[in-house]
């Protein structure tokens, strides 16, 4: 984009009431999971690949987060059991990451205002996973919410049967409990998008 910017000042200056878009920081964000079976439980991680959050007046309004399901890892086992379970979870008995490599969370509405006396918001979103999209709602605790930065975390409870996870195998469906516990920590920041005349 050529030409001078004129007398209006830098184009990335956000006025009160303005809109800003923050980029999710995958290296500073995480998803931890826990799943239970009749004989115990397993824990692990999944990596966030990318995402963006739209902020209205420094408050979260909407956004999208992409989770790389083929990064699903088990943290409570060691080799060779760790690799065996990871292969099984990524396979077609569970998340079938070869066919469905990503899960996507699209935030569609947020209630609650983050300020000095309140850090709690309620998020409604569509979660697409394993070829199925369902609407979910969860509470989030936000420690930073500005036009340039967002830091928050949430505990999300999913029913694996809503996404047809481990439902085709009779043994797995009977022995594995339906709840999937997720703990999501998310950080996002505004990237420098200032235009120049070059």
C-alpha positions as CSV (number, residue, x, y, z in Angstrom):
1,X,0.0,0.0,0.0
2,X,1.7,3.2,-1.2
3,X,1.4,6.8,-0.2
4,X,1.6,8.7,3.0
5,X,-0.6,7.8,5.9
6,X,-1.8,11.4,6.3
7,X,-2.5,13.2,9.5
8,X,-4.6,10.5,11.2
9,X,-1.7,8.9,13.0
10,X,-0.5,5.2,13.0
11,X,-3.1,2.9,11.5
12,X,-2.8,0.4,14.3
13,X,-3.8,2.9,17.0
14,X,-6.9,1.4,18.7
15,X,-9.5,3.9,19.9
16,X,-11.8,3.0,22.9
17,X,-14.5,0.8,21.6
18,X,-12.3,-0.5,18.8
19,X,-11.7,-4.0,17.6
20,X,-8.3,-5.9,17.8
21,X,-7.3,-9.3,16.6
22,X,-4.8,-11.3,18.6
23,X,-2.8,-14.2,17.4
24,X,-2.8,-17.3,19.7
25,X,0.7,-18.2,20.9
26,X,1.0,-22.0,20.5
27,X,4.3,-22.2,22.4
28,X,2.7,-20.5,25.4
29,X,-0.6,-22.3,25.2
30,X,-1.5,-25.9,26.1
31,X,-4.2,-28.6,26.2
32,X,-4.0,-31.2,28.9
33,X,-6.4,-34.2,28.8
34,X,-7.5,-36.9,31.2
35,X,-9.6,-39.9,30.4
36,X,-10.8,-42.6,32.7
37,X,-11.5,-46.3,32.3
38,X,-12.9,-48.9,34.7
39,X,-9.3,-49.9,35.8
40,X,-7.7,-46.5,36.0
41,X,-7.0,-43.4,34.0
42,X,-4.6,-41.8,31.5
43,X,-3.3,-38.3,31.1
44,X,-1.7,-36.5,28.2
45,X,-1.3,-33.4,26.1
46,X,-2.3,-32.1,22.6
47,X,-0.7,-29.1,20.9
48,X,-2.5,-26.0,19.7
49,X,-1.4,-25.3,16.2
50,X,-2.8,-21.8,15.6
51,X,-5.7,-19.5,16.3
52,X,-6.9,-15.9,16.6
53,X,-9.1,-14.1,19.1
54,X,-11.2,-11.0,18.3
55,X,-11.4,-8.5,21.1
56,X,-14.0,-5.8,21.5
57,X,-12.8,-3.0,23.8
58,X,-10.3,-5.4,25.3
59,X,-12.9,-8.1,25.9
60,X,-13.0,-11.5,24.2
61,X,-15.8,-11.6,21.7
62,X,-15.1,-14.5,19.3
63,X,-12.2,-16.5,17.9
64,X,-11.0,-19.8,16.4
65,X,-8.4,-22.3,17.7
66,X,-7.0,-25.2,15.7
67,X,-5.7,-28.2,17.7
68,X,-3.4,-30.7,16.1
69,X,-4.8,-34.1,17.0
70,X,-1.9,-36.0,15.6
71,X,0.3,-34.4,18.4
72,X,-1.8,-36.3,21.0
73,X,0.6,-37.6,23.6
74,X,0.4,-39.7,26.7
75,X,2.2,-38.4,29.8
76,X,1.5,-41.1,32.4
77,X,3.3,-44.0,30.7
78,X,6.8,-44.8,29.5
79,X,8.0,-46.7,26.5
80,X,6.9,-49.1,25.0
81,X,3.4,-48.7,26.6
82,X,3.4,-44.9,25.9
83,X,3.9,-45.4,22.2
84,X,1.4,-48.2,22.0
85,X,-1.4,-46.2,23.6
86,X,-0.6,-43.1,21.5
87,X,-0.8,-45.1,18.3
88,X,-4.1,-46.6,19.4
89,X,-5.5,-43.2,20.4
90,X,-4.5,-41.7,17.1
91,X,-5.9,-44.7,15.2
92,X,-9.4,-45.3,13.9
93,X,-10.6,-46.9,17.1
94,X,-10.4,-43.4,18.7
95,X,-9.6,-40.0,17.1
96,X,-8.5,-41.3,13.6
97,X,-6.0,-38.5,13.2
98,X,-5.0,-39.7,9.7
99,X,-8.5,-38.8,8.5
100,X,-9.2,-36.0,11.0
101,X,-5.9,-34.4,11.7
102,X,-7.3,-31.2,13.4
103,X,-9.9,-30.3,15.9
104,X,-11.3,-26.7,15.7
105,X,-12.9,-24.6,18.4
106,X,-14.9,-21.6,17.1
107,X,-16.0,-19.2,19.8
108,X,-19.5,-17.8,18.9
109,X,-20.4,-15.8,22.0
110,X,-19.0,-14.7,25.4
111,X,-20.9,-13.6,28.4
112,X,-19.3,-11.7,31.3
113,X,-16.9,-8.7,31.5
114,X,-13.4,-9.1,32.8
115,X,-12.4,-6.3,35.2
116,X,-10.6,-5.9,38.5
117,X,-13.4,-7.6,40.4
118,X,-14.3,-10.3,37.9
119,X,-12.2,-12.8,36.0
120,X,-14.9,-15.3,35.0
121,X,-16.5,-15.5,31.6
122,X,-18.8,-18.1,30.0
123,X,-17.8,-19.1,26.5
124,X,-20.1,-20.8,24.0
125,X,-18.4,-22.4,21.0
126,X,-18.7,-25.0,18.3
127,X,-16.2,-27.8,18.7
128,X,-15.4,-29.7,15.5
129,X,-13.7,-33.0,16.1
130,X,-13.6,-36.5,14.5
131,X,-15.8,-35.1,11.7
132,X,-18.6,-33.9,14.0
133,X,-19.4,-30.4,15.2
134,X,-21.2,-29.9,18.5
135,X,-22.0,-26.7,20.5
136,X,-20.4,-26.6,24.0
137,X,-20.3,-24.0,26.8
138,X,-17.7,-23.7,29.6
139,X,-16.5,-21.2,32.2
140,X,-13.1,-19.6,31.7
141,X,-10.8,-17.8,34.2
142,X,-9.1,-14.8,32.5
143,X,-6.1,-13.2,34.1
144,X,-5.4,-10.7,31.3
145,X,-7.8,-9.2,28.8
146,X,-6.7,-6.1,26.9
147,X,-6.6,-4.8,23.3
148,X,-3.2,-6.4,22.9
149,X,-3.0,-9.4,25.2
150,X,-5.2,-12.3,26.4
151,X,-4.3,-14.9,29.0
152,X,-6.9,-17.4,30.3
153,X,-7.6,-21.0,31.2
154,X,-10.6,-23.3,31.3
155,X,-11.6,-26.7,32.4
156,X,-13.8,-28.3,29.7
157,X,-15.8,-31.6,30.1
158,X,-16.7,-33.5,27.0
159,X,-18.7,-36.6,26.4
160,X,-16.7,-38.7,23.9
161,X,-19.9,-40.3,22.5
162,X,-21.0,-36.9,21.2
163,X,-18.1,-37.1,18.7
164,X,-18.3,-40.9,18.2
165,X,-15.0,-41.5,20.0
166,X,-14.4,-45.2,20.8
167,X,-18.0,-46.0,20.1
168,X,-17.6,-48.6,17.3
169,X,-15.5,-51.0,19.4
170,X,-17.7,-52.7,21.9
171,X,-14.9,-53.4,24.3
172,X,-13.6,-49.8,24.3
173,X,-17.1,-48.4,24.5
174,X,-17.9,-50.5,27.6
175,X,-14.6,-50.2,29.5
176,X,-13.8,-46.5,28.9
177,X,-15.8,-43.9,30.7
178,X,-17.6,-41.2,28.6
179,X,-16.0,-38.1,30.1
180,X,-12.9,-36.5,28.6
181,X,-11.5,-33.8,30.9
182,X,-9.6,-30.9,29.2
183,X,-7.6,-28.2,30.8
184,X,-6.8,-25.5,28.3
185,X,-4.3,-22.6,28.9
186,X,-4.4,-20.0,26.2
187,X,-2.2,-16.9,25.5
188,X,-2.6,-14.6,22.6
189,X,-1.1,-11.2,21.7
190,X,-1.6,-8.6,19.0
191,X,1.0,-8.9,16.2
192,X,2.5,-5.8,14.7
193,X,0.4,-5.0,11.6
194,X,1.4,-1.4,11.2
195,X,1.4,-0.4,7.6
196,X,4.3,1.3,6.0
197,X,4.7,3.2,2.7
198,X,7.3,0.7,1.4
